């Protein structure tokens, strides 16, 4: 699969113990930076291949030993952009932060 330089390609091989598992569950397990619903969206968009062939159904069952490739589009192509919003930090320590910001 040819990917733009700004995209990220994740690859993993299906373990024999995972034979017959749904591809969306496997991606959720092996690509922790995305959720299962995000994995399903990537699958339907054609960003996932199994053994070099595109898979378009999140329910696709995978064989043990199959190579799965997941293309993660770059953040800027997702339409999500950071915003500089005024916020007030009410409390912050090593584990938690409480932020006060305007609604919306």
N, C-alpha and C positions, 0 to 999 in steps of 0.2 A: 504494500500500500504506500503510495507516494503522499507525503504530507508537507504542508507549508512549514517553513523553518520556525515560525512562531508557535506552532502547535507542539504538543507533547505526545509521544507515543509510548504507551505502556504495554509490555509483553509479559505473558506468563504461560506456563504449560499446565494443563489440567492434570492433577494428580490421579492416580488410579483409584484412590479411595473416593474421588469426586465424580467418577464415571456416572453419567446419567443425570447430573445436576443441571438445573436451569442456568443459562448464561448470565442472567441478571444477578442471580445470587453469587455466582463465581466472581463476577466483576466487583460486586459489593465487598466481597471478602478480600480480593487481591489488589484492589485499587481503593484504598481507604479514604482518599481525598474527595471521593464523590459518593453520593447516596445511591441506593438501589433505584429510586425513581429517576435520578439523573442518568444512571446507567441505562435504564429503559429508553430514555429520550435519545441517548447516543446510539443505541442499537437501532431504533426506528429511523434515525437520521442517516444510517449507513456508515457510521464511524467505527464499527466493530467487525472484525473478520475472525473466522475460525478456520485454521489450516489454509489461510489465504483467500477464503471465499467469504463474501459479505453475508452477514446474518441480519435479518430485519425483524425478528420476533424475540422479545424478551424471554419467552417460554422455551426457546430452542434448547434442547438437551445436548450436552457436550460429552464426547467420548474421552476417556482417560488418555493422556499423552498428546492431546490436541493443543496446538499453539494458538493462543488468543491474543489478538492485537486490538488495543483500544486507543483511538485518537482523541485526545482531549484538546478541543479548540482553545486557542489563546483567549485570555479574559477580554481583551479589547474587541474580539470578534463576537462576543456573546451579547453585546449591547449594554453590558453593565459597566458603568464608569464611576469612579470614586467621586464623592462630593465633599467640599469643604463646608461642613455644617457647624454652627456654633453649639457647643455642648458644655455642660458644667459637670465636673467630676465631683460627686457628692462624697464618695468613699472609695478608697483603693488600697489593696494590700497585694501580697504575692499571689493570691488565689482568686480574687474577685474584684470587680470594679462596678460601682453603681454610678450610672450616667443619667443626668437630667437633660433632656433635649425637648424642643418644641414638637408638638404632635405633627404627624404627616411627614 
